[in-house]
């Protein structure tokens, strides 16, 4: 569902490591909004967003930010995702027995 990205440079929020695949736009008809970290559907409702957390900055190692602890993930609303799966005729199955809602 995502592709790995890369590049060289030092920009604010440059370290987006996962980009949505063409499946999102080709099958689900989701598009990036004016903010590339937020994707919207045909009704212009937010369907997915990028969550990312950097840090904490380690004082012992004065390397670049990309050497610091990073968490990045694309988060999608469950009901919207299930609706898109049904509409496109795809089959979705879980890979884990973990119930996220119980955490």
SVG drawing of the C-alpha trace seen along z (x, -y; Angstrom):
<svg xmlns="http://www.w3.org/2000/svg" viewBox="-19 -23 47 37">
<polyline fill="none" stroke="black" stroke-width="0.4" points="0.0,0.0 3.0,-2.3 6.4,-2.9 9.7,-3.8 11.0,-7.3 14.5,-8.8 16.6,-11.8 19.4,-14.0 18.7,-17.4 17.9,-19.2 14.4,-20.6 11.8,-20.9 9.9,-17.6 12.0,-16.2 12.1,-12.7 8.9,-11.3 9.9,-7.7 6.7,-6.2 4.5,-7.6 1.1,-6.3 1.1,-3.9 -0.9,-4.4 -3.5,-2.0 -4.8,-4.8 -5.5,-7.0 -6.1,-4.3 -8.5,-2.0 -9.8,-4.1 -9.9,-7.4 -8.1,-9.1 -6.0,-12.2 -3.5,-14.3 -5.0,-17.5 -3.1,-20.8 -1.2,-19.3 0.6,-16.2 0.4,-14.6 -3.4,-14.5 -5.3,-12.5 -9.0,-13.0 -11.8,-11.1 -14.1,-12.2 -16.3,-14.1 -13.1,-15.9 -13.3,-14.3 -10.0,-13.4 -9.5,-9.7 -5.8,-9.3 -3.0,-11.3 0.6,-10.9 1.6,-10.8 5.2,-11.3 7.1,-11.8 10.8,-12.7 12.8,-12.5 13.7,-12.8 16.9,-14.5 19.9,-12.7 22.5,-15.1 25.3,-12.5 25.2,-12.1 25.2,-15.4 24.4,-13.8 21.7,-14.9 18.0,-14.6 17.6,-11.5 19.8,-9.6 17.4,-10.2 14.4,-8.0 11.6,-8.4 8.0,-7.0 6.1,-7.4 2.8,-5.8 -0.1,-6.5 -3.3,-6.3 -6.6,-5.7 -10.2,-5.8 -11.3,-2.1 -14.8,-2.6 -13.6,-4.6 -11.0,-2.0 -13.5,0.9 -15.9,-1.1 -13.1,-1.6 -12.2,2.1 -15.8,3.2 -16.4,0.6 -13.2,1.7 -14.0,5.4 -10.8,6.2 -10.4,8.7 -9.0,7.5 -7.7,9.8 -6.0,9.2 -2.4,10.2 -2.5,10.1 -4.8,11.3 -4.1,8.1 -7.3,6.1 -6.0,2.5 -9.2,1.1 -8.5,2.9 -5.2,1.2"/>
</svg>
